[in-house]
Amino acid sequence: MSASWLETARNIIAELDRSLPADLSLKERRKAVREAYPWGERSMWPYKAWCKAQREYLSRFVTPEERLRNLPLTPLERLVAKSKRGDQS
């Protein structure tokens, strides 16, 4: 059985991570992951899987303040934020 697109993407990013310096900035790390995309055209399921694996990886390096600025919220995070805003009203 072959690996899924997501598993393959995670493996590629993990291999890339082992080659990157530990003190690399988030911006440089994001650029390295973006440049490592292996499947040509950025569309359909392979690209969606890559984006998910990329988000999982980069989220480990983002502070809470940067997260709000640099990464879009997940549907669950949007729901929690919406409920918090509703509680304040």
Biopython code that builds the backbone (N, CA, C, O; Angstrom):
import numpy as np
from Bio.PDB.StructureBuilder import StructureBuilder

atoms = [
    (1, "MET", "N", (0.842, -1.186, 0.000)),
    (1, "MET", "CA", (0.000, 0.000, 0.000)),
    (1, "MET", "C", (0.885, 1.246, 0.000)),
    (1, "MET", "O", (1.855, 1.321, 0.755)),
    (2, "SER", "N", (0.561, 2.197, -0.823)),
    (2, "SER", "CA", (1.367, 3.412, -0.900)),
    (2, "SER", "C", (0.894, 4.423, 0.149)),
    (2, "SER", "O", (-0.237, 4.366, 0.632)),
    (3, "ALA", "N", (1.786, 5.335, 0.478)),
    (3, "ALA", "CA", (1.473, 6.374, 1.462)),
    (3, "ALA", "C", (0.502, 7.384, 0.863)),
    (3, "ALA", "O", (0.480, 7.597, -0.350)),
    (4, "SER", "N", (-0.294, 7.998, 1.717)),
    (4, "SER", "CA", (-1.216, 9.028, 1.253)),
    (4, "SER", "C", (-0.428, 10.300, 0.915)),
    (4, "SER", "O", (0.743, 10.440, 1.269)),
    (5, "TRP", "N", (-1.098, 11.209, 0.227)),
    (5, "TRP", "CA", (-0.461, 12.496, -0.100)),
    (5, "TRP", "C", (-0.023, 13.197, 1.186)),
    (5, "TRP", "O", (1.067, 13.767, 1.249)),
    (6, "LEU", "N", (-0.876, 13.153, 2.205)),
    (6, "LEU", "CA", (-0.567, 13.841, 3.459)),
    (6, "LEU", "C", (0.633, 13.204, 4.157)),
    (6, "LEU", "O", (1.514, 13.912, 4.645)),
    (7, "GLU", "N", (0.671, 11.889, 4.207)),
    (7, "GLU", "CA", (1.820, 11.214, 4.821)),
    (7, "GLU", "C", (3.103, 11.531, 4.069)),
    (7, "GLU", "O", (4.142, 11.784, 4.678)),
    (8, "THR", "N", (3.026, 11.517, 2.751)),
    (8, "THR", "CA", (4.195, 11.838, 1.934)),
    (8, "THR", "C", (4.655, 13.266, 2.186)),
    (8, "THR", "O", (5.850, 13.520, 2.335)),
    (9, "ALA", "N", (3.702, 14.203, 2.234)),
    (9, "ALA", "CA", (4.035, 15.604, 2.504)),
    (9, "ALA", "C", (4.686, 15.755, 3.872)),
    (9, "ALA", "O", (5.678, 16.470, 4.018)),
    (10, "ARG", "N", (4.130, 15.085, 4.870)),
    (10, "ARG", "CA", (4.706, 15.153, 6.219)),
    (10, "ARG", "C", (6.131, 14.608, 6.233)),
    (10, "ARG", "O", (7.009, 15.172, 6.886)),
    (11, "ASN", "N", (6.358, 13.516, 5.514)),
    (11, "ASN", "CA", (7.701, 12.928, 5.458)),
    (11, "ASN", "C", (8.699, 13.856, 4.772)),
    (11, "ASN", "O", (9.834, 13.992, 5.228)),
    (12, "ILE", "N", (8.284, 14.493, 3.685)),
    (12, "ILE", "CA", (9.161, 15.420, 2.968)),
    (12, "ILE", "C", (9.515, 16.607, 3.862)),
    (12, "ILE", "O", (10.673, 17.021, 3.926)),
    (13, "ILE", "N", (8.515, 17.149, 4.549)),
    (13, "ILE", "CA", (8.747, 18.294, 5.430)),
    (13, "ILE", "C", (9.611, 17.893, 6.617)),
    (13, "ILE", "O", (10.458, 18.674, 7.051)),
    (14, "ALA", "N", (9.414, 16.692, 7.149)),
    (14, "ALA", "CA", (10.248, 16.218, 8.271)),
    (14, "ALA", "C", (11.705, 16.074, 7.833)),
    (14, "ALA", "O", (12.621, 16.406, 8.585)),
    (15, "GLU", "N", (11.912, 15.581, 6.624)),
    (15, "GLU", "CA", (13.279, 15.459, 6.095)),
    (15, "GLU", "C", (13.900, 16.843, 5.916)),
    (15, "GLU", "O", (15.069, 17.053, 6.240)),
    (16, "LEU", "N", (13.121, 17.772, 5.404)),
    (16, "LEU", "CA", (13.590, 19.147, 5.249)),
    (16, "LEU", "C", (13.948, 19.738, 6.609)),
    (16, "LEU", "O", (14.980, 20.393, 6.755)),
    (17, "ASP", "N", (13.093, 19.503, 7.604)),
    (17, "ASP", "CA", (13.320, 20.044, 8.945)),
    (17, "ASP", "C", (14.660, 19.585, 9.515)),
    (17, "ASP", "O", (15.355, 20.357, 10.174)),
    (18, "ARG", "N", (15.019, 18.335, 9.262)),
    (18, "ARG", "CA", (16.298, 17.822, 9.770)),
    (18, "ARG", "C", (17.487, 18.549, 9.146)),
    (18, "ARG", "O", (18.568, 18.587, 9.733)),
    (19, "SER", "N", (17.293, 19.126, 7.959)),
    (19, "SER", "CA", (18.399, 19.812, 7.287)),
    (19, "SER", "C", (18.459, 21.313, 7.611)),
    (19, "SER", "O", (19.427, 21.981, 7.249)),
    (20, "LEU", "N", (17.444, 21.843, 8.281)),
    (20, "LEU", "CA", (17.396, 23.279, 8.579)),
    (20, "LEU", "C", (18.043, 23.574, 9.929)),
    (20, "LEU", "O", (17.958, 22.757, 10.846)),
    (21, "PRO", "N", (18.688, 24.736, 10.060)),
    (21, "PRO", "CA", (19.246, 25.128, 11.361)),
    (21, "PRO", "C", (18.129, 25.349, 12.384)),
    (21, "PRO", "O", (17.045, 25.815, 12.034)),
    (22, "ALA", "N", (18.390, 25.023, 13.607)),
    (22, "ALA", "CA", (17.384, 25.142, 14.666)),
    (22, "ALA", "C", (16.960, 26.586, 14.910)),
    (22, "ALA", "O", (15.825, 26.835, 15.317)),
    (23, "ASP", "N", (17.862, 27.547, 14.665)),
    (23, "ASP", "CA", (17.547, 28.954, 14.950)),
    (23, "ASP", "C", (17.000, 29.708, 13.734)),
    (23, "ASP", "O", (16.977, 30.939, 13.733)),
    (24, "LEU", "N", (16.572, 29.001, 12.726)),
    (24, "LEU", "CA", (16.032, 29.627, 11.513)),
    (24, "LEU", "C", (14.744, 30.381, 11.852)),
    (24, "LEU", "O", (13.910, 29.883, 12.609)),
    (25, "SER", "N", (14.587, 31.574, 11.295)),
    (25, "SER", "CA", (13.391, 32.374, 11.581)),
    (25, "SER", "C", (12.162, 31.730, 10.930)),
    (25, "SER", "O", (12.276, 30.913, 10.016)),
    (26, "LEU", "N", (10.997, 32.121, 11.425)),
    (26, "LEU", "CA", (9.746, 31.598, 10.875)),
    (26, "LEU", "C", (9.622, 31.947, 9.392)),
    (26, "LEU", "O", (9.191, 31.118, 8.591)),
    (27, "LYS", "N", (9.995, 33.156, 9.035)),
    (27, "LYS", "CA", (9.897, 33.593, 7.644)),
    (27, "LYS", "C", (10.785, 32.733, 6.736)),
    (27, "LYS", "O", (10.351, 32.306, 5.666)),
    (28, "GLU", "N", (12.002, 32.485, 7.157)),
    (28, "GLU", "CA", (12.916, 31.662, 6.357)),
    (28, "GLU", "C", (12.468, 30.209, 6.322)),
    (28, "GLU", "O", (12.604, 29.539, 5.299)),
    (29, "ARG", "N", (11.936, 29.721, 7.437)),
    (29, "ARG", "CA", (11.432, 28.353, 7.509)),
    (29, "ARG", "C", (10.241, 28.187, 6.571)),
    (29, "ARG", "O", (10.144, 27.190, 5.856)),
    (30, "ARG", "N", (9.336, 29.163, 6.574)),
    (30, "ARG", "CA", (8.169, 29.125, 5.684)),
    (30, "ARG", "C", (8.616, 29.104, 4.228)),
    (30, "ARG", "O", (8.068, 28.358, 3.417)),
    (31, "LYS", "N", (9.604, 29.916, 3.900)),
    (31, "LYS", "CA", (10.113, 29.959, 2.532)),
    (31, "LYS", "C", (10.724, 28.613, 2.132)),
    (31, "LYS", "O", (10.498, 28.139, 1.018)),
    (32, "ALA", "N", (11.483, 28.007, 3.016)),
    (32, "ALA", "CA", (12.106, 26.706, 2.722)),
    (32, "ALA", "C", (11.050, 25.639, 2.470)),
    (32, "ALA", "O", (11.190, 24.826, 1.556)),
    (33, "VAL", "N", (9.995, 25.639, 3.275)),
    (33, "VAL", "CA", (8.920, 24.652, 3.091)),
    (33, "VAL", "C", (8.192, 24.919, 1.784)),
    (33, "VAL", "O", (7.879, 23.981, 1.051)),
    (34, "ARG", "N", (7.922, 26.163, 1.485)),
    (34, "ARG", "CA", (7.236, 26.518, 0.236)),
    (34, "ARG", "C", (8.052, 26.056, -0.973)),
    (34, "ARG", "O", (7.498, 25.523, -1.934)),
    (35, "GLU", "N", (9.365, 26.264, -0.922)),
    (35, "GLU", "CA", (10.234, 25.881, -2.042)),
    (35, "GLU", "C", (10.416, 24.371, -2.167)),
    (35, "GLU", "O", (10.833, 23.884, -3.218)),
    (36, "ALA", "N", (10.109, 23.631, -1.115)),
    (36, "ALA", "CA", (10.283, 22.176, -1.140)),
    (36, "ALA", "C", (9.092, 21.450, -1.756)),
    (36, "ALA", "O", (9.119, 20.225, -1.870)),
    (37, "TYR", "N", (8.053, 22.171, -2.152)),
    (37, "TYR", "CA", (6.854, 21.536, -2.726)),
    (37, "TYR", "C", (7.254, 20.668, -3.919)),
    (37, "TYR", "O", (7.871, 21.161, -4.863)),
    (38, "PRO", "N", (6.905, 19.375, -3.885)),
    (38, "PRO", "CA", (7.452, 18.438, -4.873)),
    (38, "PRO", "C", (6.572, 18.086, -6.076)),
    (38, "PRO", "O", (7.060, 17.418, -6.987)),
    (39, "TRP", "N", (5.312, 18.497, -6.127)),
    (39, "TRP", "CA", (4.408, 17.917, -7.111)),
    (39, "TRP", "C", (4.005, 18.828, -8.264)),
    (39, "TRP", "O", (2.911, 18.659, -8.801)),
    (40, "GLY", "N", (4.810, 19.756, -8.655)),
    (40, "GLY", "CA", (4.478, 20.580, -9.828)),
    (40, "GLY", "C", (3.387, 21.594, -9.545)),
    (40, "GLY", "O", (3.532, 22.462, -8.683)),
    (41, "GLU", "N", (2.281, 21.471, -10.289)),
    (41, "GLU", "CA", (1.187, 22.428, -10.156)),
    (41, "GLU", "C", (0.593, 22.393, -8.753)),
    (41, "GLU", "O", (0.389, 21.326, -8.173)),
    (42, "ARG", "N", (0.328, 23.550, -8.236)),
    (42, "ARG", "CA", (-0.214, 23.658, -6.881)),
    (42, "ARG", "C", (-1.739, 23.694, -6.950)),
    (42, "ARG", "O", (-2.363, 24.753, -6.872)),
    (43, "SER", "N", (-2.312, 22.513, -7.098)),
    (43, "SER", "CA", (-3.761, 22.408, -7.171)),
    (43, "SER", "C", (-4.206, 21.015, -6.756)),
    (43, "SER", "O", (-3.405, 20.086, -6.656)),
    (44, "MET", "N", (-5.487, 20.898, -6.521)),
    (44, "MET", "CA", (-6.143, 19.645, -6.173)),
    (44, "MET", "C", (-5.645, 19.065, -4.857)),
    (44, "MET", "O", (-5.023, 19.771, -4.064)),
    (45, "TRP", "N", (-5.914, 17.783, -4.618)),
    (45, "TRP", "CA", (-5.635, 17.171, -3.333)),
    (45, "TRP", "C", (-4.160, 17.189, -2.937)),
    (45, "TRP", "O", (-3.873, 17.450, -1.769)),
    (46, "PRO", "N", (-3.202, 16.926, -3.840)),
    (46, "PRO", "CA", (-1.805, 16.970, -3.397)),
    (46, "PRO", "C", (-1.436, 18.316, -2.762)),
    (46, "PRO", "O", (-0.729, 18.351, -1.755)),
    (47, "TYR", "N", (-1.903, 19.404, -3.334)),
    (47, "TYR", "CA", (-1.589, 20.720, -2.790)),
    (47, "TYR", "C", (-2.306, 20.951, -1.462)),
    (47, "TYR", "O", (-1.734, 21.537, -0.542)),
    (48, "LYS", "N", (-3.551, 20.496, -1.359)),
    (48, "LYS", "CA", (-4.281, 20.634, -0.090)),
    (48, "LYS", "C", (-3.565, 19.859, 1.011)),
    (48, "LYS", "O", (-3.433, 20.346, 2.134)),
    (49, "ALA", "N", (-3.108, 18.658, 0.688)),
    (49, "ALA", "CA", (-2.382, 17.851, 1.667)),
    (49, "ALA", "C", (-1.089, 18.545, 2.071)),
    (49, "ALA", "O", (-0.727, 18.559, 3.247)),
    (50, "TRP", "N", (-0.389, 19.126, 1.089)),
    (50, "TRP", "CA", (0.849, 19.851, 1.377)),
    (50, "TRP", "C", (0.577, 21.031, 2.315)),
    (50, "TRP", "O", (1.313, 21.248, 3.278)),
    (51, "CYS", "N", (-0.477, 21.783, 2.029)),
    (51, "CYS", "CA", (-0.820, 22.939, 2.867)),
    (51, "CYS", "C", (-1.128, 22.512, 4.303)),
    (51, "CYS", "O", (-0.734, 23.189, 5.253)),
    (52, "LYS", "N", (-1.829, 21.395, 4.456)),
    (52, "LYS", "CA", (-2.141, 20.913, 5.797)),
    (52, "LYS", "C", (-0.862, 20.497, 6.528)),
    (52, "LYS", "O", (-0.666, 20.849, 7.691)),
    (53, "ALA", "N", (0.002, 19.753, 5.848)),
    (53, "ALA", "CA", (1.260, 19.318, 6.469)),
    (53, "ALA", "C", (2.137, 20.525, 6.794)),
    (53, "ALA", "O", (2.795, 20.557, 7.833)),
    (54, "GLN", "N", (2.144, 21.506, 5.911)),
    (54, "GLN", "CA", (2.923, 22.734, 6.119)),
    (54, "GLN", "C", (2.410, 23.489, 7.340)),
    (54, "GLN", "O", (3.198, 23.958, 8.161)),
    (55, "ARG", "N", (1.098, 23.606, 7.458)),
    (55, "ARG", "CA", (0.506, 24.299, 8.606)),
    (55, "ARG", "C", (0.838, 23.577, 9.908)),
    (55, "ARG", "O", (1.200, 24.214, 10.898)),
    (56, "GLU", "N", (0.718, 22.261, 9.911)),
    (56, "GLU", "CA", (1.056, 21.485, 11.111)),
    (56, "GLU", "C", (2.504, 21.734, 11.522)),
    (56, "GLU", "O", (2.800, 21.941, 12.699)),
    (57, "TYR", "N", (3.391, 21.710, 10.549)),
    (57, "TYR", "CA", (4.816, 21.894, 10.828)),
    (57, "TYR", "C", (5.101, 23.311, 11.332)),
    (57, "TYR", "O", (5.738, 23.482, 12.371)),
    (58, "LEU", "N", (4.642, 24.306, 10.612)),
    (58, "LEU", "CA", (4.959, 25.690, 10.971)),
    (58, "LEU", "C", (4.321, 26.116, 12.286)),
    (58, "LEU", "O", (4.844, 26.998, 12.969)),
    (59, "SER", "N", (3.212, 25.509, 12.646)),
    (59, "SER", "CA", (2.541, 25.904, 13.889)),
    (59, "SER", "C", (3.404, 25.647, 15.117)),
    (59, "SER", "O", (3.182, 26.255, 16.163)),
    (60, "ARG", "N", (4.382, 24.757, 15.005)),
    (60, "ARG", "CA", (5.283, 24.485, 16.135)),
    (60, "ARG", "C", (6.230, 25.645, 16.401)),
    (60, "ARG", "O", (6.797, 25.734, 17.490)),
    (61, "PHE", "N", (6.413, 26.530, 15.437)),
    (61, "PHE", "CA", (7.400, 27.608, 15.537)),
    (61, "PHE", "C", (6.766, 28.980, 15.704)),
    (61, "PHE", "O", (7.472, 29.989, 15.697)),
    (62, "VAL", "N", (5.472, 29.036, 15.851)),
    (62, "VAL", "CA", (4.757, 30.304, 15.893)),
    (62, "VAL", "C", (4.335, 30.618, 17.319)),
    (62, "VAL", "O", (3.751, 29.780, 18.005)),
    (63, "THR", "N", (4.635, 31.831, 17.757)),
    (63, "THR", "CA", (4.161, 32.278, 19.065)),
    (63, "THR", "C", (2.678, 32.612, 18.946)),
    (63, "THR", "O", (2.188, 32.806, 17.833)),
    (64, "PRO", "N", (1.959, 32.683, 20.047)),
    (64, "PRO", "CA", (0.531, 33.018, 19.965)),
    (64, "PRO", "C", (0.262, 34.356, 19.259)),
    (64, "PRO", "O", (-0.721, 34.486, 18.529)),
    (65, "GLU", "N", (1.134, 35.343, 19.477)),
    (65, "GLU", "CA", (0.947, 36.644, 18.820)),
    (65, "GLU", "C", (1.149, 36.530, 17.312)),
    (65, "GLU", "O", (0.377, 37.092, 16.535)),
    (66, "GLU", "N", (2.184, 35.805, 16.897)),
    (66, "GLU", "CA", (2.441, 35.620, 15.467)),
    (66, "GLU", "C", (1.340, 34.791, 14.824)),
    (66, "GLU", "O", (0.994, 35.011, 13.663)),
    (67, "ARG", "N", (0.797, 33.856, 15.558)),
    (67, "ARG", "CA", (-0.244, 32.986, 15.015)),
    (67, "ARG", "C", (-1.431, 33.806, 14.535)),
    (67, "ARG", "O", (-1.988, 33.547, 13.468)),
    (68, "LEU", "N", (-1.807, 34.780, 15.319)),
    (68, "LEU", "CA", (-2.939, 35.617, 14.933)),
    (68, "LEU", "C", (-2.641, 36.423, 13.678)),
    (68, "LEU", "O", (-3.541, 36.684, 12.880)),
    (69, "ARG", "N", (-1.386, 36.820, 13.498)),
    (69, "ARG", "CA", (-1.013, 37.628, 12.341)),
    (69, "ARG", "C", (-0.694, 36.791, 11.109)),
    (69, "ARG", "O", (-1.044, 37.190, 9.998)),
    (70, "ASN", "N", (-0.040, 35.643, 11.272)),
    (70, "ASN", "CA", (0.559, 34.938, 10.143)),
    (70, "ASN", "C", (-0.156, 33.688, 9.674)),
    (70, "ASN", "O", (0.046, 33.265, 8.535)),
    (71, "LEU", "N", (-0.969, 33.094, 10.496)),
    (71, "LEU", "CA", (-1.635, 31.862, 10.092)),
    (71, "LEU", "C", (-3.143, 32.042, 10.187)),
    (71, "LEU", "O", (-3.644, 32.574, 11.178)),
    (72, "PRO", "N", (-3.869, 31.603, 9.165)),
    (72, "PRO", "CA", (-5.324, 31.702, 9.266)),
    (72, "PRO", "C", (-5.842, 30.759, 10.348)),
    (72, "PRO", "O", (-5.239, 29.724, 10.632)),
    (73, "LEU", "N", (-6.950, 31.132, 10.933)),
    (73, "LEU", "CA", (-7.542, 30.301, 11.981)),
    (73, "LEU", "C", (-8.175, 29.057, 11.370)),
    (73, "LEU", "O", (-8.675, 29.090, 10.246)),
    (74, "THR", "N", (-8.148, 27.977, 12.113)),
    (74, "THR", "CA", (-8.847, 26.767, 11.703)),
    (74, "THR", "C", (-10.342, 26.988, 11.937)),
    (74, "THR", "O", (-10.714, 27.927, 12.641)),
    (75, "PRO", "N", (-11.203, 26.153, 11.368)),
    (75, "PRO", "CA", (-12.638, 26.315, 11.626)),
    (75, "PRO", "C", (-12.972, 26.264, 13.116)),
    (75, "PRO", "O", (-13.828, 27.019, 13.577)),
    (76, "LEU", "N", (-12.316, 25.392, 13.872)),
    (76, "LEU", "CA", (-12.573, 25.308, 15.304)),
    (76, "LEU", "C", (-12.129, 26.595, 16.009)),
    (76, "LEU", "O", (-12.833, 27.100, 16.883)),
    (77, "GLU", "N", (-10.969, 27.118, 15.628)),
    (77, "GLU", "CA", (-10.485, 28.366, 16.234)),
    (77, "GLU", "C", (-11.426, 29.525, 15.909)),
    (77, "GLU", "O", (-11.664, 30.382, 16.760)),
    (78, "ARG", "N", (-11.968, 29.561, 14.677)),
    (78, "ARG", "CA", (-12.934, 30.606, 14.314)),
    (78, "ARG", "C", (-14.193, 30.490, 15.169)),
    (78, "ARG", "O", (-14.736, 31.499, 15.620)),
    (79, "LEU", "N", (-14.660, 29.255, 15.392)),
    (79, "LEU", "CA", (-15.853, 29.035, 16.203)),
    (79, "LEU", "C", (-15.627, 29.487, 17.646)),
    (79, "LEU", "O", (-16.493, 30.125, 18.245)),
    (80, "VAL", "N", (-14.463, 29.154, 18.198)),
    (80, "VAL", "CA", (-14.141, 29.565, 19.565)),
    (80, "VAL", "C", (-14.060, 31.089, 19.648)),
    (80, "VAL", "O", (-14.602, 31.687, 20.578)),
    (81, "ALA", "N", (-13.387, 31.724, 18.682)),
    (81, "ALA", "CA", (-13.275, 33.185, 18.679)),
    (81, "ALA", "C", (-14.656, 33.829, 18.556)),
    (81, "ALA", "O", (-14.939, 34.824, 19.224)),
    (82, "LYS", "N", (-15.504, 33.271, 17.716)),
    (82, "LYS", "CA", (-16.851, 33.811, 17.537)),
    (82, "LYS", "C", (-17.650, 33.678, 18.835)),
    (82, "LYS", "O", (-18.368, 34.601, 19.219)),
    (83, "SER", "N", (-17.527, 32.538, 19.509)),
    (83, "SER", "CA", (-18.276, 32.358, 20.758)),
    (83, "SER", "C", (-17.766, 33.307, 21.843)),
    (83, "SER", "O", (-18.548, 33.790, 22.661)),
    (84, "LYS", "N", (-16.453, 33.575, 21.853)),
    (84, "LYS", "CA", (-15.911, 34.519, 22.839)),
    (84, "LYS", "C", (-16.436, 35.922, 22.591)),
    (84, "LYS", "O", (-16.771, 36.638, 23.534)),
    (85, "ARG", "N", (-16.510, 36.322, 21.314)),
    (85, "ARG", "CA", (-17.049, 37.637, 20.984)),
    (85, "ARG", "C", (-18.514, 37.734, 21.393)),
    (85, "ARG", "O", (-18.968, 38.782, 21.852)),
    (86, "GLY", "N", (-19.244, 36.651, 21.229)),
    (86, "GLY", "CA", (-20.648, 36.615, 21.603)),
    (86, "GLY", "C", (-20.840, 36.712, 23.100)),
    (86, "GLY", "O", (-21.821, 37.290, 23.568)),
    (87, "ASP", "N", (-19.907, 36.147, 23.858)),
    (87, "ASP", "CA", (-19.984, 36.188, 25.316)),
    (87, "ASP", "C", (-19.754, 37.595, 25.859)),
    (87, "ASP", "O", (-20.265, 37.950, 26.921)),
    (88, "GLN", "N", (-18.978, 38.398, 25.121)),
    (88, "GLN", "CA", (-18.651, 39.749, 25.585)),
    (88, "GLN", "C", (-19.770, 40.736, 25.324)),
    (88, "GLN", "O", (-19.803, 41.807, 25.930)),
    (89, "SER", "N", (-20.669, 40.402, 24.452)),
    (89, "SER", "CA", (-21.761, 41.321, 24.092)),
    (89, "SER", "C", (-22.822, 41.379, 25.149)),
    (89, "SER", "O", (-23.806, 42.103, 24.997)),
]
sb = StructureBuilder()
sb.init_structure("model")
sb.init_model(0)
sb.init_chain("A")
sb.init_seg("    ")
for serial, (resi, resn, name, xyz) in enumerate(atoms, 1):
    if name == "N":
        sb.init_residue(resn, " ", resi, " ")
    sb.init_atom(name, np.array(xyz, "f"), 0.0, 1.0, " ", f" {name:<3s}", serial, name[0])
structure = sb.get_structure()
